[in-house]
Amino acid sequence: NAATVAKHLAEKNQTEWSLGGSKKPAFLSDWRVESAKFSTIKPMSALGGEVALFVTHRPHSILKPHLHHYLSSLRRMGIAVQLVIAADDFDAEVPRDLLTLVDGLVVRENKGYDFAAWAQPLLLNPVLCESRILYLLNDSLVGPFSAEAFETLIGRIRSSSSDVIGLVHNYQVRWHLQSSFLALGARALKSR
């Protein structure tokens, strides 16, 4: 469920985050919580099916040049996109052309890592955990370079019986999946 997924993301993050001053859920009672500003620019309109929570970092009010292409590629595959902009300058204007590329857009103060940026929207919108596949993505991968290869990749994820899929793994410190591209299936999202 959303609380369990968000708890695991926040544990992984090992940082504090909050729901903008609202009462903490019971499972957070023992955690220190940091206050990150959070503003919904475009409420999520497409839910169910497949949803990508896509985190992009916006240092100095500048978005990465490959962002538009990546978001368009996800949409072409029928994946609803909730963009989370982790902003160093929280009050900087959001480019309006992004609104046509995403199903939802939020700006979040850049506190914590990807895991905090994913956990906060999950707590605020727990219906995201009812997705058939929830993609947890960030902007550290450039691409896709081939529409055909991307279609094949998404097709393999859709047909996989795995509950959790990561595109990249790493042995730094210990083996782990990198947070640049994770896909969580329905069983993983509903597990406790």
C-alpha distance (Angstrom), angle and dihedral (degrees) to the residues before:
residue distance angle dihedral
N1 . . .
A2 3.81 . .
A3 3.78 94.6 .
T4 3.81 92.3 52.7
V5 3.80 93.9 46.3
A6 3.79 91.9 46.5
K7 3.82 90.7 47.4
H8 3.80 91.5 53.9
L9 3.80 91.5 46.7
A10 3.78 91.8 49.5
E11 3.82 91.5 46.9
K12 3.80 89.3 51.6
N13 3.77 90.1 48.3
Q14 3.83 91.8 53.2
T15 3.76 89.5 -158.1
E16 3.76 136.5 102.4
W17 3.79 126.8 -99.9
S18 3.77 135.5 162.7
L19 3.75 143.5 -157.6
G20 3.78 92.6 -114.4
G21 3.78 95.6 -83.2
S22 3.81 98.1 -45.9
K23 3.79 120.1 132.6
K24 3.80 112.9 -71.8
P25 3.80 117.2 -114.6
A26 3.81 112.3 -109.2
F27 3.80 93.9 -107.7
L28 3.82 89.2 61.6
S29 3.79 94.7 54.7
D30 3.81 94.3 105.2
W31 3.80 95.6 42.3
R32 3.77 128.7 90.7
V33 3.78 107.1 -122.6
E34 3.79 125.9 -152.5
S35 3.75 121.7 -152.1
A36 3.80 112.9 -120.8
K37 3.79 118.5 179.6
F38 3.79 110.6 -119.7
S39 3.79 126.7 -172.0
T40 3.81 127.8 -179.2
I41 3.81 109.9 -141.0
K42 3.82 96.3 171.1
P43 3.82 119.6 14.0
M44 3.80 114.4 -129.8
S45 3.79 107.2 -94.0
A46 3.81 104.6 176.1
L47 3.79 115.7 58.5
G48 3.76 134.9 165.3
G49 3.76 123.5 37.5
E50 3.78 108.1 54.3
V51 3.79 123.8 -12.9
A52 3.79 131.0 -178.8
L53 3.79 119.8 -151.9
F54 3.79 96.7 -158.2
V55 3.81 118.8 -169.9
T56 3.78 119.5 -161.1
H57 3.77 125.0 180.0
R58 3.80 115.5 -134.6
P59 3.81 108.5 -163.4
H60 3.80 114.8 -176.6
S61 3.85 90.1 -0.2
I62 3.82 91.8 -67.8
L63 3.81 123.0 126.3
K64 3.79 120.4 -150.0
P65 3.81 113.8 -95.6
H66 3.83 95.7 -125.0
L67 3.81 94.2 54.1
H68 3.83 97.3 92.2
H69 3.81 92.9 51.0
Y70 3.82 93.3 47.7
L71 3.82 92.6 49.1
S72 3.83 91.7 47.2
S73 3.80 90.2 50.5
L74 3.80 91.6 53.6
R75 3.80 91.9 48.8
R76 3.82 91.4 49.6
M77 3.79 87.2 57.7
G78 3.81 90.6 55.3
I79 3.80 94.3 -106.7
A80 3.80 115.3 143.1
V81 3.81 110.1 -132.1
Q82 3.81 126.7 -144.2
L83 3.80 105.0 -172.8
V84 3.80 117.4 -153.9
I85 3.79 112.2 -166.0
A86 3.81 110.1 -157.4
A87 3.78 98.3 -154.2
D88 3.78 129.6 -163.6
D89 3.82 86.5 -168.0
F90 3.79 101.1 43.7
D91 3.80 94.7 -173.4
A92 3.82 97.9 51.4
E93 3.78 114.8 119.4
V94 3.80 118.6 -98.0
P95 3.83 114.5 -127.1
R96 3.82 105.7 -107.7
D97 3.81 93.1 -142.2
L98 3.82 87.9 70.9
L99 3.80 89.8 66.1
T100 3.81 91.6 70.5
L101 3.82 92.1 50.7
V102 3.79 98.0 53.4
D103 3.79 139.4 52.9
G104 3.78 91.6 -144.1
L105 3.79 136.5 8.8
V106 3.78 131.2 -164.2
V107 3.78 132.1 173.6
R108 3.77 116.2 -143.1
E109 3.75 128.3 -173.4
N110 3.80 107.1 -107.7
K111 3.79 99.3 -106.4
G112 3.76 122.5 136.1
Y113 3.76 124.1 -2.2
D114 3.79 135.3 -71.7
F115 3.78 90.7 -66.7
A116 3.80 93.2 61.5
A117 3.82 90.2 44.9
W118 3.82 89.3 54.0
A119 3.82 96.3 40.8
Q120 3.79 97.0 54.8
P121 3.84 96.4 56.8
L122 3.81 89.8 44.1
L123 3.78 90.9 56.2
L124 3.78 92.5 45.2
N125 3.80 93.4 45.1
P126 3.84 107.5 27.0
V127 3.81 92.0 170.3
L128 3.83 85.1 80.3
C129 3.80 86.6 77.5
E130 3.79 89.5 63.1
S131 3.81 89.3 69.7
R132 3.79 119.5 120.0
I133 3.81 86.8 -131.2
L134 3.79 125.4 8.7
Y135 3.80 112.9 -161.5
L136 3.80 116.4 -155.8
L137 3.79 104.5 -159.7
N138 3.76 140.0 165.2
D139 3.78 136.1 -169.4
S140 3.81 97.5 -106.3
L141 3.81 91.9 99.0
V142 3.80 117.4 73.8
G143 3.77 116.9 -147.3
P144 2.89 155.2 -14.3
F145 3.77 91.7 -129.4
S146 3.79 96.2 -176.7
A147 3.78 125.2 40.2
E148 3.81 89.1 -155.8
A149 3.82 93.5 52.0
F150 3.81 91.1 46.7
E151 3.80 90.6 49.9
T152 3.81 89.0 51.3
L153 3.80 91.4 49.1
I154 3.80 93.8 50.1
G155 3.81 89.6 44.8
R156 3.81 90.6 54.7
I157 3.80 90.9 49.4
R158 3.81 91.5 48.8
S159 3.81 92.9 50.2
S160 3.81 95.5 43.3
S161 3.79 120.4 108.6
S162 3.83 90.3 -151.5
D163 3.79 117.9 115.8
V164 3.82 94.7 -148.6
I165 3.80 125.8 29.8
G166 3.78 126.9 -176.5
L167 3.79 124.6 -177.0
V168 3.78 96.8 -152.8
H169 3.77 132.0 34.8
N170 3.77 131.3 -171.3
Y171 3.81 137.7 -160.3
Q172 3.81 96.4 -155.7
V173 3.83 106.2 130.4
R174 3.85 89.0 -14.4
W175 3.79 137.4 -21.5
H176 3.79 113.4 -64.0
L177 3.78 142.1 146.6
Q178 3.79 114.4 -101.9
S179 3.79 115.1 -118.9
S180 3.80 95.7 -129.4
F181 3.82 94.8 93.6
L182 3.80 124.1 8.9
A183 3.79 127.2 159.6
L184 3.80 120.5 -161.0
G185 3.77 119.2 -162.8
A186 3.80 125.6 -145.6
R187 3.83 93.6 -95.4
A188 3.81 91.7 53.8
L189 3.80 90.8 47.7
K190 3.79 92.7 50.9
S191 3.81 96.6 42.2
R192 3.76 123.5 104.8
